[in-house]
Amino acid sequence: MNTQESAGAKQRRSAGKLTGAALRNLGLCLYALFALFPLIWMIICTFKSDAEMYNTVFRFTPTMENYRAVLLGTDYFKAFLQNLVVSGGAVLLTVVAGVPAAYALARYDFKRKEGIAFQILSFKFAPEIMVVLPVFLIFQKIGLYDTYFGLIWVYQVITMPLLIWVVRGYFEEISVEIEQAAQLDGYPWFQVFFKTLLPLIKPGLVASGLLAFIFAWNSFTFPLVLSGFQIQTITITSLRYIASDTIHYGQVAVASMIAVLPEIVACLFIQKHLVRGLSFGAVKG
Amino acid sequence: MAQIELDGITKKYGSNTALDHVSLTISDNEFFVLFGPAGAGKTTLLKTIAGVEFPQEGLVKIGGEIVNHVEPMNRNVSMVFENYALYPHLNVYDNIASPLRSKLYRHDEDSIKSAVERVTKMMRIDGLLGRKPSQLSNGQRQRVAIGRCLVRNPNVFLMDEPLAHLDAKLRHFMRSELKEMQSSFNSTTIYVTHDYMEAMSLADRIAVLNKGKIEQLGTSQEMYYTPCNEFVSTLFGEPEINLFPAVPVRENGRLRLSVPGGNLLSLEPDVEKLLGSRGDEAYDIGIRGGDIRFSFEPRDGWIAGTVYASEPIGNKVILTAEVGQTKIRVTAPNDTRADLDQPVFLQPDMRNAILFDAEKKTYLTRSRAERLIGTKTPQTAARG
């Protein structure tokens, strides 16, 4: 093979590489457009008046009327805050109760351990609508209907199982000798937990905590049935713009758009924790 | 600075008995080695002393006090774990500094720095201080683990196979370093290993553990020269001790032993006297490769066999001879050349043969044992 030929081949190869990259990016752009289009359309809708709502062209007179109606005309902010309290409270309770539960399921040997672990996971299988009626009746009786605590409590059904299962996996991956070494180094159990175990389970804890938050934030069935006038979550409030005579799509769009903001912000902040792999290489093998 | 007493320690995992009524007293400043095959319960015993495993029965005493209900952190023991147990999220420096940063053993950062420097120099890992455990080789991780153990001055050092993953040269160096350090530190050390050379070179005393029980307790010499049974005899020495059956034959008022190959071996007077007082039951002869003379020329009265294998290992050649069905390993000088299946003639030096009861597999006698181990007779640990 002479050098000219090989140079030509090289050129061809690099040209091929370039086209490949261009095609790949084009494909990704098209997919992004496809995937994000509903969101883009929703954002466009927020600036449309009800009259122009059914236009399928991009030409319209932008208006801030929807924003004014939702943000100033209703108690949207109150619902937003209440949703934050309920979801945040639910995640907090899930972490505080779920991490010790996960630890116990990972470390201790007790009767029917796997059965209990699976039972916890199975809470996630049942549709919410199936349990919501009995819970409604019970809550009415014991006075938890339409309270923060009632909702936070019942949210555990949707937030806790996932966290327990993810964090349990992380605990199982940490060799028990690491804990024992920390004990022998002179640390009491809570320091062993906070200084040694917590950093190692952090990726799993943060990721599953975020998912738990999203589940709680988006929950619809539970707050629909179990809350009334005192507590209003954002998913329920958004319903209000669907009146009996007309549906204010623009206002619904505004409500939804603001509702997804906390989730997007949270996701961006903890993106790096969603990558697993911290505890690898700790133990020989 | 503490004596350790174990009294009837029993530990079960489900239906598996890891430790079966183990009783031991380890004196102050002793370098004590726990030795035994895999799964013998060595690590469990160590963890029981550390307080991270709890025995179902029995008492653990450190410095005369019962510590069964004392938290590990308050026992003032320091341990090297077999799987290193380094903190994956901390770098080497912080790993080693960890014991000095706990509230209990708190030091200021300056003295931590000098202490960490001291041990990392000794472990030859002073160039790796900024690395995470995942960026180290197994040998380096092991040295970090040893460093974390040695950085403070506890009552008891517990070391679980601390040199197992080091290369041979470093292992030799660390062995002498540990021995040296232990004598200067004035603290009790319990050391787990399955390497008999490590055990013999380091130990003040050795306990051989098997299936959760102590088989024998004694000095290196006692283990090597007067093993309490055939199991212990096979654990010490390379090549493994030769064990073959022997039947007593009485003729003309003399007692000799008939061995595979049909030869009759004469006995030392003291051994002959002892065996003469017993019945005619069979024995097992245990003899180490170095105590067998060999020749490739026929010799009168020597056992005839053929060369089965010849392995040169540097300073010596391990010659395996086949006599009937029995294989006998002989240590030969390193210039020995042997062809396979070539005839070879062996003569065991009966002055150094160990006689075992063929049925119970326990130690009976060897000629003038006191010249090797003093006046003591081998002691078997009391069985529960």
Chai-1 contact restraints between the chains, C-beta under 6 A:
chainA,res_idxA,chainB,res_idxB,connection_type,confidence,min_distance_angstrom,max_distance_angstrom,comment,restraint_id
A,E177,B,F81,contact,1.0,0.0,6.0,A-B,restraint_1
A,E177,B,N83,contact,1.0,0.0,6.0,A-B,restraint_2
A,E177,B,A85,contact,1.0,0.0,6.0,A-B,restraint_3
A,I178,B,A85,contact,1.0,0.0,6.0,A-B,restraint_4
A,Q180,B,V52,contact,1.0,0.0,6.0,A-B,restraint_5
A,A181,B,A85,contact,1.0,0.0,6.0,A-B,restraint_6
A,Q183,B,P72,contact,1.0,0.0,6.0,A-B,restraint_7
A,Q183,B,M73,contact,1.0,0.0,6.0,A-B,restraint_8
A,L184,B,A50,contact,1.0,0.0,6.0,A-B,restraint_9
A,L184,B,P72,contact,1.0,0.0,6.0,A-B,restraint_10
A,L184,B,M79,contact,1.0,0.0,6.0,A-B,restraint_11
A,D185,B,S98,contact,1.0,0.0,6.0,A-B,restraint_12
A,D185,B,P99,contact,1.0,0.0,6.0,A-B,restraint_13
A,D185,B,S102,contact,1.0,0.0,6.0,A-B,restraint_14
A,G186,B,M73,contact,1.0,0.0,6.0,A-B,restraint_15
A,G186,B,S102,contact,1.0,0.0,6.0,A-B,restraint_16
A,G186,B,L104,contact,1.0,0.0,6.0,A-B,restraint_17
A,G186,B,Y105,contact,1.0,0.0,6.0,A-B,restraint_18
A,Y187,B,S102,contact,1.0,0.0,6.0,A-B,restraint_19
A,T196,B,Y87,contact,1.0,0.0,6.0,A-B,restraint_20
A,P199,B,H89,contact,1.0,0.0,6.0,A-B,restraint_21
A,S279,B,P88,contact,1.0,0.0,6.0,A-B,restraint_22
A,G281,B,S134,contact,1.0,0.0,6.0,A-B,restraint_23
A,A282,B,P88,contact,1.0,0.0,6.0,A-B,restraint_24
A,A282,B,P133,contact,1.0,0.0,6.0,A-B,restraint_25
A,V283,B,N83,contact,1.0,0.0,6.0,A-B,restraint_26
A,K284,B,N83,contact,1.0,0.0,6.0,A-B,restraint_27
A,K284,B,N138,contact,1.0,0.0,6.0,A-B,restraint_28
